Amino acid sequence: MLKIGLLLLIVPPLMLMGLYFWELSDVRECTLMQGGYWDYLDGVCRDTSQPFVPWVEREPLLVNGGMLLSVVGLVICMAGLYVKRR
């Protein structure tokens, strides 16, 4: 029970950070290397200025679901630590 809880506690935030940094590398390549503007909604580099759209607005299920899984993992970890081993 403790192992499952730790997996649910640690893996979702790591996956979210990995996806965030993957997109950040695309944004930096667009702005620094190509001199363009990143279109957050379409995920492409444009020549004209684009508005910033937060990740939580673009992928609310992914962000909120990942955080919810992490909280569930915390609860399972706490339950696993609270219950005596047989």
CNS distance restraints for C-alpha pairs under 8 A (distance, minus, plus):
assign (resid   1 and name CA) (resid   5 and name CA) 6.22 0.50 0.50
assign (resid   1 and name CA) (resid  76 and name CA) 6.81 0.50 0.50
assign (resid   1 and name CA) (resid  77 and name CA) 7.15 0.50 0.50
assign (resid   1 and name CA) (resid  80 and name CA) 5.57 0.50 0.50
assign (resid   2 and name CA) (resid   6 and name CA) 6.13 0.50 0.50
assign (resid   2 and name CA) (resid  76 and name CA) 6.78 0.50 0.50
assign (resid   2 and name CA) (resid  77 and name CA) 5.07 0.50 0.50
assign (resid   2 and name CA) (resid  80 and name CA) 5.00 0.50 0.50
assign (resid   2 and name CA) (resid  81 and name CA) 7.08 0.50 0.50
assign (resid   3 and name CA) (resid   7 and name CA) 6.21 0.50 0.50
assign (resid   3 and name CA) (resid  77 and name CA) 7.83 0.50 0.50
assign (resid   4 and name CA) (resid   8 and name CA) 6.21 0.50 0.50
assign (resid   4 and name CA) (resid  73 and name CA) 7.24 0.50 0.50
assign (resid   4 and name CA) (resid  76 and name CA) 7.61 0.50 0.50
assign (resid   4 and name CA) (resid  77 and name CA) 7.89 0.50 0.50
assign (resid   5 and name CA) (resid   9 and name CA) 5.97 0.50 0.50
assign (resid   5 and name CA) (resid  72 and name CA) 7.48 0.50 0.50
assign (resid   5 and name CA) (resid  73 and name CA) 4.11 0.50 0.50
assign (resid   5 and name CA) (resid  74 and name CA) 6.22 0.50 0.50
assign (resid   5 and name CA) (resid  75 and name CA) 7.42 0.50 0.50
assign (resid   5 and name CA) (resid  76 and name CA) 4.84 0.50 0.50
assign (resid   5 and name CA) (resid  77 and name CA) 4.70 0.50 0.50
assign (resid   5 and name CA) (resid  80 and name CA) 7.90 0.50 0.50
assign (resid   6 and name CA) (resid  10 and name CA) 6.02 0.50 0.50
assign (resid   6 and name CA) (resid  73 and name CA) 6.12 0.50 0.50
assign (resid   6 and name CA) (resid  74 and name CA) 7.33 0.50 0.50
assign (resid   6 and name CA) (resid  77 and name CA) 6.33 0.50 0.50
assign (resid   7 and name CA) (resid  11 and name CA) 5.60 0.50 0.50
assign (resid   7 and name CA) (resid  73 and name CA) 7.08 0.50 0.50
assign (resid   8 and name CA) (resid  12 and name CA) 6.56 0.50 0.50
assign (resid   8 and name CA) (resid  69 and name CA) 5.94 0.50 0.50
assign (resid   8 and name CA) (resid  70 and name CA) 5.41 0.50 0.50
assign (resid   8 and name CA) (resid  72 and name CA) 7.07 0.50 0.50
assign (resid   8 and name CA) (resid  73 and name CA) 4.41 0.50 0.50
assign (resid   8 and name CA) (resid  74 and name CA) 7.66 0.50 0.50
assign (resid   9 and name CA) (resid  13 and name CA) 7.73 0.50 0.50
assign (resid   9 and name CA) (resid  69 and name CA) 7.03 0.50 0.50
assign (resid   9 and name CA) (resid  70 and name CA) 4.24 0.50 0.50
assign (resid   9 and name CA) (resid  71 and name CA) 6.74 0.50 0.50
assign (resid   9 and name CA) (resid  72 and name CA) 7.39 0.50 0.50
assign (resid   9 and name CA) (resid  73 and name CA) 4.41 0.50 0.50
assign (resid   9 and name CA) (resid  74 and name CA) 5.67 0.50 0.50
assign (resid  10 and name CA) (resid  14 and name CA) 6.48 0.50 0.50
assign (resid  10 and name CA) (resid  70 and name CA) 6.88 0.50 0.50
assign (resid  11 and name CA) (resid  15 and name CA) 6.12 0.50 0.50
assign (resid  11 and name CA) (resid  70 and name CA) 7.93 0.50 0.50
assign (resid  12 and name CA) (resid  16 and name CA) 6.18 0.50 0.50
assign (resid  12 and name CA) (resid  66 and name CA) 5.08 0.50 0.50
assign (resid  12 and name CA) (resid  67 and name CA) 7.04 0.50 0.50
assign (resid  12 and name CA) (resid  69 and name CA) 6.85 0.50 0.50
assign (resid  12 and name CA) (resid  70 and name CA) 6.27 0.50 0.50
assign (resid  13 and name CA) (resid  17 and name CA) 6.09 0.50 0.50
assign (resid  13 and name CA) (resid  66 and name CA) 6.65 0.50 0.50
assign (resid  13 and name CA) (resid  67 and name CA) 7.09 0.50 0.50
assign (resid  13 and name CA) (resid  70 and name CA) 7.24 0.50 0.50
assign (resid  14 and name CA) (resid  18 and name CA) 6.09 0.50 0.50
assign (resid  15 and name CA) (resid  19 and name CA) 6.21 0.50 0.50
assign (resid  16 and name CA) (resid  20 and name CA) 6.05 0.50 0.50
assign (resid  16 and name CA) (resid  63 and name CA) 7.21 0.50 0.50
assign (resid  16 and name CA) (resid  66 and name CA) 7.28 0.50 0.50
assign (resid  17 and name CA) (resid  21 and name CA) 6.10 0.50 0.50
assign (resid  18 and name CA) (resid  22 and name CA) 6.10 0.50 0.50
assign (resid  19 and name CA) (resid  23 and name CA) 6.31 0.50 0.50
assign (resid  20 and name CA) (resid  24 and name CA) 6.09 0.50 0.50
assign (resid  21 and name CA) (resid  25 and name CA) 6.09 0.50 0.50
assign (resid  22 and name CA) (resid  26 and name CA) 6.70 0.50 0.50
assign (resid  23 and name CA) (resid  27 and name CA) 6.27 0.50 0.50
assign (resid  24 and name CA) (resid  28 and name CA) 6.08 0.50 0.50
assign (resid  25 and name CA) (resid  29 and name CA) 6.07 0.50 0.50
assign (resid  26 and name CA) (resid  30 and name CA) 6.18 0.50 0.50
assign (resid  27 and name CA) (resid  31 and name CA) 6.21 0.50 0.50
assign (resid  27 and name CA) (resid  38 and name CA) 5.82 0.50 0.50
assign (resid  27 and name CA) (resid  45 and name CA) 7.93 0.50 0.50
assign (resid  28 and name CA) (resid  32 and name CA) 5.62 0.50 0.50
assign (resid  28 and name CA) (resid  33 and name CA) 7.50 0.50 0.50
assign (resid  29 and name CA) (resid  33 and name CA) 5.08 0.50 0.50
assign (resid  29 and name CA) (resid  34 and name CA) 6.64 0.50 0.50
assign (resid  30 and name CA) (resid  34 and name CA) 5.04 0.50 0.50
assign (resid  30 and name CA) (resid  35 and name CA) 6.24 0.50 0.50
assign (resid  30 and name CA) (resid  36 and name CA) 5.53 0.50 0.50
assign (resid  30 and name CA) (resid  37 and name CA) 6.50 0.50 0.50
assign (resid  30 and name CA) (resid  38 and name CA) 6.32 0.50 0.50
assign (resid  30 and name CA) (resid  45 and name CA) 5.73 0.50 0.50
assign (resid  31 and name CA) (resid  35 and name CA) 4.74 0.50 0.50
assign (resid  31 and name CA) (resid  36 and name CA) 5.01 0.50 0.50
assign (resid  31 and name CA) (resid  37 and name CA) 5.80 0.50 0.50
assign (resid  31 and name CA) (resid  38 and name CA) 7.02 0.50 0.50
assign (resid  32 and name CA) (resid  36 and name CA) 7.79 0.50 0.50
assign (resid  36 and name CA) (resid  45 and name CA) 6.04 0.50 0.50
assign (resid  36 and name CA) (resid  46 and name CA) 5.64 0.50 0.50
assign (resid  36 and name CA) (resid  47 and name CA) 5.11 0.50 0.50
assign (resid  36 and name CA) (resid  48 and name CA) 7.25 0.50 0.50
assign (resid  36 and name CA) (resid  49 and name CA) 7.98 0.50 0.50
assign (resid  37 and name CA) (resid  45 and name CA) 5.64 0.50 0.50
assign (resid  37 and name CA) (resid  46 and name CA) 5.15 0.50 0.50
assign (resid  37 and name CA) (resid  47 and name CA) 6.02 0.50 0.50
assign (resid  37 and name CA) (resid  48 and name CA) 6.29 0.50 0.50
assign (resid  37 and name CA) (resid  49 and name CA) 5.54 0.50 0.50
assign (resid  37 and name CA) (resid  50 and name CA) 6.21 0.50 0.50
assign (resid  38 and name CA) (resid  43 and name CA) 7.00 0.50 0.50
assign (resid  38 and name CA) (resid  44 and name CA) 6.04 0.50 0.50
assign (resid  38 and name CA) (resid  45 and name CA) 4.65 0.50 0.50
assign (resid  38 and name CA) (resid  46 and name CA) 6.05 0.50 0.50
assign (resid  38 and name CA) (resid  49 and name CA) 7.93 0.50 0.50
assign (resid  38 and name CA) (resid  50 and name CA) 6.56 0.50 0.50
assign (resid  39 and name CA) (resid  43 and name CA) 5.47 0.50 0.50
assign (resid  39 and name CA) (resid  44 and name CA) 5.43 0.50 0.50
assign (resid  39 and name CA) (resid  45 and name CA) 5.96 0.50 0.50
assign (resid  39 and name CA) (resid  46 and name CA) 6.45 0.50 0.50
assign (resid  39 and name CA) (resid  50 and name CA) 5.64 0.50 0.50
assign (resid  39 and name CA) (resid  51 and name CA) 7.43 0.50 0.50
assign (resid  39 and name CA) (resid  52 and name CA) 7.86 0.50 0.50
assign (resid  40 and name CA) (resid  44 and name CA) 7.32 0.50 0.50
assign (resid  40 and name CA) (resid  50 and name CA) 7.85 0.50 0.50
assign (resid  40 and name CA) (resid  51 and name CA) 7.81 0.50 0.50
assign (resid  40 and name CA) (resid  52 and name CA) 6.61 0.50 0.50
assign (resid  40 and name CA) (resid  53 and name CA) 6.03 0.50 0.50
assign (resid  41 and name CA) (resid  53 and name CA) 7.11 0.50 0.50
assign (resid  41 and name CA) (resid  58 and name CA) 7.09 0.50 0.50
assign (resid  46 and name CA) (resid  50 and name CA) 7.79 0.50 0.50
assign (resid  53 and name CA) (resid  57 and name CA) 6.75 0.50 0.50
assign (resid  53 and name CA) (resid  58 and name CA) 7.04 0.50 0.50
assign (resid  54 and name CA) (resid  58 and name CA) 6.59 0.50 0.50
assign (resid  55 and name CA) (resid  59 and name CA) 5.87 0.50 0.50
assign (resid  55 and name CA) (resid  60 and name CA) 7.52 0.50 0.50
assign (resid  55 and name CA) (resid  63 and name CA) 7.93 0.50 0.50
assign (resid  56 and name CA) (resid  60 and name CA) 4.78 0.50 0.50
assign (resid  56 and name CA) (resid  63 and name CA) 6.09 0.50 0.50
assign (resid  56 and name CA) (resid  64 and name CA) 7.90 0.50 0.50
assign (resid  59 and name CA) (resid  63 and name CA) 6.37 0.50 0.50
assign (resid  60 and name CA) (resid  64 and name CA) 5.81 0.50 0.50
assign (resid  60 and name CA) (resid  65 and name CA) 7.91 0.50 0.50
assign (resid  61 and name CA) (resid  65 and name CA) 5.42 0.50 0.50
assign (resid  62 and name CA) (resid  66 and name CA) 5.92 0.50 0.50
assign (resid  63 and name CA) (resid  67 and name CA) 6.32 0.50 0.50
assign (resid  64 and name CA) (resid  68 and name CA) 6.00 0.50 0.50
assign (resid  65 and name CA) (resid  69 and name CA) 6.11 0.50 0.50
assign (resid  66 and name CA) (resid  70 and name CA) 6.28 0.50 0.50
assign (resid  67 and name CA) (resid  71 and name CA) 6.31 0.50 0.50
assign (resid  68 and name CA) (resid  72 and name CA) 6.20 0.50 0.50
assign (resid  69 and name CA) (resid  73 and name CA) 6.10 0.50 0.50
assign (resid  70 and name CA) (resid  74 and name CA) 6.28 0.50 0.50
assign (resid  71 and name CA) (resid  75 and name CA) 6.31 0.50 0.50
assign (resid  72 and name CA) (resid  76 and name CA) 6.19 0.50 0.50
assign (resid  73 and name CA) (resid  77 and name CA) 6.06 0.50 0.50
assign (resid  74 and name CA) (resid  78 and name CA) 6.16 0.50 0.50
assign (resid  75 and name CA) (resid  79 and name CA) 6.12 0.50 0.50
assign (resid  76 and name CA) (resid  80 and name CA) 5.97 0.50 0.50
assign (resid  77 and name CA) (resid  81 and name CA) 6.14 0.50 0.50
assign (resid  78 and name CA) (resid  82 and name CA) 6.04 0.50 0.50
assign (resid  79 and name CA) (resid  83 and name CA) 6.07 0.50 0.50
